[in-house]
Amino acid sequence: LDGHKYVPDDVDLIALLADVLWDSDQQSLALNHLQNGVKTNPSNVAILARLGRYLFETGERDAARFHLARAEAISPRDPELIKSRTIIANILSSE
């Protein structure tokens, strides 16, 4: 899990690490890594969308909307953004 220290700007590594941490119930660490990823890669739609989705899942919906809107403005057809929208739609439909 220390790979990000050696390649801190690698968005694939950031995304993978965030997913592993999220799935291991370490949500705050996952969010920290994604937020750092956005700082170093502010136009990366995959990182923005994943951060938006995870923020939405933690109930931080205003922050989620902000990041998802940024991703949407850059590339509305990005696969990670589409995946995030689908997951959020499923959450909303089950509420």
C-alpha positions in Angstrom: 0.0 0.0 0.0 3.0 2.3 -0.1 3.3 2.3 -3.9 1.7 5.8 -4.1 4.7 7.2 -2.2 7.0 6.2 -5.1 4.6 7.3 -7.9 2.3 9.8 -6.3 0.9 11.2 -9.6 0.0 7.8 -11.1 -3.8 8.0 -11.4 -4.3 4.3 -11.9 -2.3 3.6 -8.8 -4.3 6.2 -6.8 -7.6 4.7 -8.1 -6.6 1.1 -7.3 -5.3 2.1 -3.8 -8.5 4.0 -3.1 -10.7 1.1 -4.1 -8.7 -1.4 -2.0 -8.9 0.9 1.0 -12.7 1.6 0.4 -13.4 -2.2 0.2 -11.4 -2.7 3.4 -13.6 -0.2 5.3 -10.9 2.5 5.4 -13.1 5.1 3.8 -11.4 8.1 5.2 -8.0 6.9 3.9 -9.5 6.2 0.5 -11.0 9.7 0.4 -7.6 11.2 1.4 -5.8 9.5 -1.4 -8.5 10.5 -3.9 -8.4 14.1 -2.7 -4.6 14.2 -3.0 -5.0 12.7 -6.5 -7.3 15.5 -7.5 -4.8 18.0 -6.2 -2.1 16.6 -8.4 -4.4 15.7 -11.3 -7.2 18.3 -11.2 -8.5 17.4 -14.7 -8.5 13.6 -14.3 -12.1 12.6 -14.8 -11.7 9.1 -13.4 -10.3 10.4 -10.1 -12.9 13.2 -9.9 -15.8 10.7 -10.6 -14.5 8.1 -8.1 -14.1 10.8 -5.5 -17.6 12.1 -6.2 -19.1 8.7 -5.9 -17.3 7.8 -2.7 -18.3 11.2 -1.2 -21.9 10.5 -2.2 -21.8 7.1 -0.5 -20.5 8.7 2.7 -23.4 11.3 2.7 -21.3 14.3 1.6 -23.6 15.0 -1.3 -22.7 18.6 -1.9 -19.0 17.8 -2.2 -19.9 14.8 -4.3 -22.0 17.0 -6.7 -19.0 19.5 -7.0 -16.6 16.8 -8.1 -19.1 15.0 -10.3 -19.9 18.3 -12.0 -16.2 19.0 -12.7 -15.9 15.5 -14.2 -19.0 16.1 -16.3 -17.7 19.4 -17.6 -14.4 17.8 -18.7 -15.7 14.5 -20.3 -19.4 13.6 -19.9 -18.9 10.2 -21.6 -15.9 9.0 -19.5 -16.4 5.3 -18.5 -15.6 6.0 -14.8 -18.1 8.9 -14.7 -20.8 6.7 -16.3 -20.0 4.0 -13.7 -20.3 6.5 -10.9 -23.6 7.9 -12.2 -25.0 4.3 -12.4 -24.0 3.4 -8.9 -25.4 6.7 -7.5 -28.7 6.2 -9.5 -28.9 2.7 -7.9 -28.4 4.1 -4.4 -31.0 6.8 -5.0 -33.6 4.3 -6.4 -33.2 2.2 -3.3 -33.7 5.0 -0.8 
